[in-house]
């Protein structure tokens, strides 16, 4: 089966490689430059993370209010929504800062290829990124690294609308990422009048240990896609 890293989906292409190799000097040995674990000074201990990846065409199609966003206007196939921390206490932290993410102009241009809309990116930093204990630089670097490691099948970026079987897509992704446990991936669908109330794949959630290795998702996280669903085409 052909392997497609997330970075290969336009306009992700080359952006993550530039981010990791040139700007941040990360190793290519499959490990993180620094662990994901938050500093001891952080009040809550992190038990894991969830990388939320939006299938942008489906999101934009079902949500007319989003269609003015850059990710919808410019035809992004995939966008990263967040790297959400999960805590040992079971608490859900949010609104951990009111400041915006401070990135250099070069860093900002690159991260825009992953999270293109300023408002959504800064909201995620305030509600999730700042809660991890990482700096903004490390938070977005970690997102880039995780996204670069994930391999996805070509159906995710099809040239026409597809009707997919849940098991077919799920098995394709787990086969391309052999260390990803079966319950470490969750597929999320939505529907509406725009789709004739047919389910459309809108988001994938991939779960990680604090050290950045794949893990099973917590019981509070669950998939909701039916046995068949649609994958919307990139405009």
C-alpha positions in Angstrom: 0.0 0.0 0.0 1.3 3.4 -0.9 2.1 5.7 2.1 1.1 9.3 2.2 2.5 11.4 5.1 0.2 14.2 6.2 2.8 16.6 4.9 2.1 15.4 1.3 -1.5 16.8 1.3 -1.6 20.2 -0.4 -1.0 22.7 1.0 0.8 20.7 3.7 3.4 19.6 1.1 7.0 20.4 2.2 5.8 22.8 5.0 6.3 20.3 7.8 9.6 19.2 6.5 10.8 22.7 6.3 9.5 23.4 9.8 11.2 20.4 11.4 14.4 20.2 9.5 15.4 23.8 8.7 13.8 26.0 11.3 13.8 23.7 14.4 16.6 21.3 13.8 14.7 18.2 14.8 16.1 14.7 14.4 14.9 12.3 11.8 15.3 9.3 14.1 11.6 9.1 15.0 12.0 10.7 18.4 11.1 14.1 19.8 13.7 16.8 20.3 12.0 17.1 23.8 9.4 15.0 25.6 5.8 16.1 25.5 5.7 16.0 29.3 4.9 19.4 30.9 7.2 21.0 33.4 6.9 20.0 37.1 5.7 23.5 37.9 2.5 22.8 36.0 -0.4 22.2 38.4 -1.9 19.3 36.4 0.0 16.2 35.3 -0.5 15.3 31.7 -1.5 11.7 30.9 -1.6 12.0 27.2 -2.5 14.1 24.1 -5.0 13.9 21.3 -4.1 15.3 17.9 -7.2 16.6 16.2 -7.0 16.7 12.4 -9.9 18.2 10.4 -10.9 17.0 7.0 -11.4 20.5 5.9 -13.7 20.0 2.8 -16.3 18.2 5.0 -16.1 20.8 7.7 -16.5 23.6 5.3 -19.4 21.9 3.4 -21.4 21.3 6.6 -20.7 24.6 8.2 -21.6 27.7 6.1 -20.3 30.0 8.8 -16.8 28.6 8.2 -16.7 29.1 4.5 -15.2 32.5 4.8 -12.2 31.0 6.6 -8.9 30.8 4.8 -8.8 27.0 5.1 -12.1 26.8 3.2 -11.3 29.5 0.7 -7.9 28.2 -0.3 -8.9 24.5 -0.6 -7.0 22.9 2.3 -7.5 19.1 2.3 -6.5 18.7 5.9 -5.9 21.1 8.8 -4.8 20.5 12.4 -7.3 21.7 14.9 -5.5 21.1 18.1 -3.2 19.0 20.2 -5.4 18.6 23.3 -3.8 17.6 26.6 -5.4 15.0 28.9 -4.8 15.1 32.6 -4.3 12.5 35.2 -6.9 14.2 37.4 -9.5 13.8 34.7 -10.1 17.5 34.7 -10.4 19.4 31.4 -8.4 22.6 31.4 -9.3 25.5 29.1 -8.7 29.3 28.7 -5.2 29.0 30.2 -4.1 32.3 28.8 -5.5 35.4 27.1 -2.4 36.1 25.1 -1.8 35.2 21.5 0.9 32.7 20.4 4.1 34.6 19.9 5.9 33.2 16.8 8.6 34.7 14.7 7.5 35.8 11.2 9.3 32.7 9.6 7.6 30.4 12.1 4.2 32.0 11.5 4.5 31.6 7.8 5.2 27.9 8.2 2.6 27.1 10.8 0.0 28.8 8.7 0.4 25.8 6.3 -0.9 23.6 9.1 -3.3 25.9 10.9 -4.0 28.7 8.5 -6.6 30.8 10.3 -5.2 33.3 12.8 -8.3 33.4 15.0 -8.7 29.6 15.3 -5.0 29.1 15.8 -4.8 31.6 18.6 -8.0 30.3 20.2 -6.4 26.8 20.3 -3.3 28.2 21.8 -5.4 29.9 24.6 -7.6 26.9 25.2 -5.2 24.0 24.7 -1.7 24.9 23.9 -1.0 27.1 26.9 -2.5 24.4 29.1 0.2 21.9 28.2 3.0 23.9 29.9 4.8 24.2 26.6 5.9 27.4 25.0 4.1 28.4 21.8 7.2 27.5 19.8 7.3 24.0 21.3 3.6 23.5 21.1 3.4 24.2 17.4 6.7 22.3 16.8 5.2 19.2 18.5 2.1 19.5 16.3 4.2 19.6 13.2 6.3 16.6 14.3 3.3 14.4 15.1 1.5 15.4 11.8 4.7 14.6 9.8 5.0 11.1 11.3 1.4 10.1 10.6 0.8 8.3 7.3 -2.6 8.5 5.6 -4.1 6.6 2.6 -4.9 8.5 -0.7 -8.7 8.3 -0.1 -8.3 11.1 2.4 -7.5 13.5 -0.5 -9.7 12.1 -3.3 -10.4 14.0 -6.4 -14.1 13.1 -6.2 -16.6 12.5 -3.4 -16.2 9.0 -2.0 -18.4 6.6 -0.1 -16.2 4.8 2.4 -16.6 1.9 4.6 -15.5 2.6 8.2 -13.5 -0.6 8.4 -11.8 0.0 5.1 -10.5 3.5 6.0 -9.7 2.6 9.6 -7.8 -0.5 8.6 -5.9 1.4 5.9 -4.7 4.0 8.4 -3.7 1.5 11.1 -1.8 -0.6 8.5 0.2 2.4 7.4 1.0 3.2 11.1 1.7 -0.2 12.5 2.5 1.0 16.1 -0.9 2.8 16.3 -3.3 0.6 18.4 -6.8 0.0 17.1 -8.3 2.1 19.8 -5.7 4.9 19.3 -7.6 6.3 16.3 -11.1 7.7 16.4 -13.0 8.8 13.3 -15.7 11.5 13.7 -18.6 12.2 11.4 -21.3 14.9 11.1 -24.3 15.4 9.0 -26.8 18.1 8.1 -29.3 19.3 5.5 -26.4 20.2 3.2 -25.4 16.5 2.9 -29.0 15.2 2.8 -28.4 14.0 6.3 -25.7 11.6 5.1 -22.7 11.2 7.5 -19.5 13.0 6.3 -16.1 12.4 7.8 -15.0 15.6 9.4 -12.2 14.8 11.9 -9.7 12.2 13.0 -8.4 12.0 16.5 -5.0 10.2 17.2 -3.9 9.6 20.8 -0.4 9.8 22.2 1.4 9.1 25.5 3.2 12.1 27.1 6.4 10.9 25.4 4.9 11.2 21.9 4.3 7.5 21.3 0.9 6.2 20.1 -1.5 5.0 22.8 -5.1 4.0 23.3 -7.6 6.8 23.5 -9.2 7.4 26.9 -12.7 5.9 27.4 -14.2 9.4 27.3 -13.2 9.6 23.6 -15.2 7.6 21.1 -15.9 7.4 17.4 -19.3 8.2 16.0 -19.1 7.4 12.3 -21.5 4.8 10.9 -20.4 1.8 8.9 -20.5 3.9 5.7 -19.8 7.7 5.3 -18.8 10.3 2.7 -15.4 11.9 2.2 -15.9 15.3 0.6 -13.7 16.4 -2.2 -11.2 19.3 -1.9 -12.5 22.2 -4.1 
